[in-house]
Amino acid sequence: MPKNISAAPLWSTSSFGQSTDWLASERSELSEHLSQCGAQRGRLQALRSGADQLQSVLIGRVITSVVVVALLLGCSWLVL
């Protein structure tokens, strides 16, 4: 069991008593960084995001999804 735990936190914030608002330079740097990350990912990120959305929809409807996929495969097999 711990002996005496003081109620006061043992850490301090990085603002050191100053305002915790964002600086304009920090906002612009973050915005630039996010723009660069988004540009590097581009289409792959959009594809992954779409796949994640599709997966979340399909997971809720597993049996229906299996039936639809089976019908699509069966129809495509008949067409060929």
N, C-alpha and C positions, 0 to 999 in steps of 0.2 A: 504494500500500500504506500502511496506517496505520503510524505510527511506533511509539509506545509506548502500549499500552492497559493501563491498570491493572486489576487484578482486582477492586478495590473498586467497588461500585456508586456511581453519582453521584446517587442519589435517596434520599429518606427516606420513611418511612411517615407517614401523617397522625396516627398515635397519639402521636408525639413521646415515645416511651419509656414510655408508659402502657399499660395493659391494652388489648388489641384486642377484648375482648368487647363485645357489643352492649349498649347502655343500654336500660333498660325504656322510656324515652321514645321512642327510635329505633324499637324494635319496634312500639310502639303506633301511631306515626305511619305506619310502613310498612304495617301492617295496615289502618289507616283508608284510606290512599291506594289500596291494592289493592281494598278493598271498594267505594270510590267508582268506580274504573275499571271494575270488574266490573258495577256497577249501571248505569253509563252505556252499556255495550255490550249487556248483557242478551241478548235473543233473537237479535240479529244475530250476536253472538259465538258463541252456541250453534249457530246455523245454519252459520256459517263453519267451526267446529270439526267439525261433522258432515260437511260437504262435504269437508274436508281428509281425514278418515278414510275416507270413501267413495272419494275419488280415490286414496289410497294402496292400497286394496284392488283397485280396478279397474286400476291401472297394471300390477300384477303379472299380470293376467289379461286382456290387451288383446283377444286373439282371442275368448275366451269372452265377454267383455263386449260386443263388437260383435255376436256371434251372439244374445245375450240381448236386447239392445236391438232388433235387427232383428226377432226373434220377437215382442217386445212391440208394436212398431209395426205389424207385419203382422197380429197378432191384433186390435189396436184398429181397424185399417182394415177388417177383415172384419166386425167387430161393427157398425160404423157403416154 
